[in-house]
Amino acid sequence: EGGEGGAAASGSGEEESDDEEEQQRQQQQQDIEDETGTNLVNLRRTIYLTIMSSLDFEEAGHKLMKIQLAPGQEPEIPIMIIECCSQEKTFVRYYALLGARFCMLRREFQATFEDCFAKQYAIIHRLETNKLRNVAKLFAHLLSVDGISWGVLGCIRLTEEDTTSSSRIFIKYLFQELSEYMGLVKLNQRLAEPSLQQYFTGIFPADSMANMRFSINFFTSIGLGGITDRQRELYKQVRCGKGSAATLLSVRLLACLRADCAAVGPGVLRSGASVSRQQLLRPVFICVDGACCCWSQSPYVVDCSYAGPCLTRRFDVEFASFV
């Protein structure tokens, strides 16, 4: 009997050790993390095959929503939609419809498309013309159906210094496609909405005459001069002397130091020009001994031949006339 009891105790001890080893093995398996990116590659392959094998965007959207996504993998679907669209030889509206569907399904997908817009524009100079055309038309469709916020346009600054040939081509296709989807009248109404003006100051700059001319000429050259009517009117007001520091966004006055200073810039004001001191409009800088001055986006004196210190005084003025 004693021998049987010892054998039973030994058997139970072996079972307990086996259970402990099994628990340790399971714990080790749970702690293993894939650092090779294999899971991500497999997920992207699954998304790609689903997109390419579907008959229409509704079927693709239904299948993609069934894919089990780990936390943090939601952005992979919008990223793959943009990537597949850019690889096509010509723009395929199927991807735009699919992207719009996901924008309306979840806020996470919409936010990812908005982030991708800024990222794509930042690296647009690396893309071939075919790819940037497809990407521009995709985002134009998303904007036209309000799939993404028009605030994404805030990353664009349409000036000669801030754009390249690639970015100008991207903007061209973007707005031409918007005009085709929405029509010029509706597009103008959207661009005139007061709540969105803060996002359009880069596309329709008003900080200098040169930038205003560049923007107007750009849209006119691509057949969309109609969306620059407000900017043309502002340009005429400045040219005719009706513009003011309050009218031109971010425009500040800078002055040369002395009468013999060779300051250069648009909208030169002579010493006898009509300048009236008005209510507080915005801080501007005028040199104490300035006999003539010019306005610019920069609050500092530029191209000044005078070697002395730049003594400035803060004034609040409104221009009554330009020469």
Salt bridges, closest charged atoms under 4 A:
GLU22 OE1 - ARG25 NH1 2.47
GLU58 OE2 - ARG101 NH2 3.90
GLU59 OE2 - LYS63 NZ 2.77
GLU76 OE1 - ARG44 NE 2.72
GLU114 OE1 - ARG107 NH2 3.74
ASP146 OD1 - ARG190 NH1 2.83
ASP162 OD2 - ARG157 NE 2.81
GLU193 OE2 - ARG190 NE 3.08
ASP207 OD2 - ARG157 NH2 2.50
ASP289 OD2 - ARG258 NH1 3.53
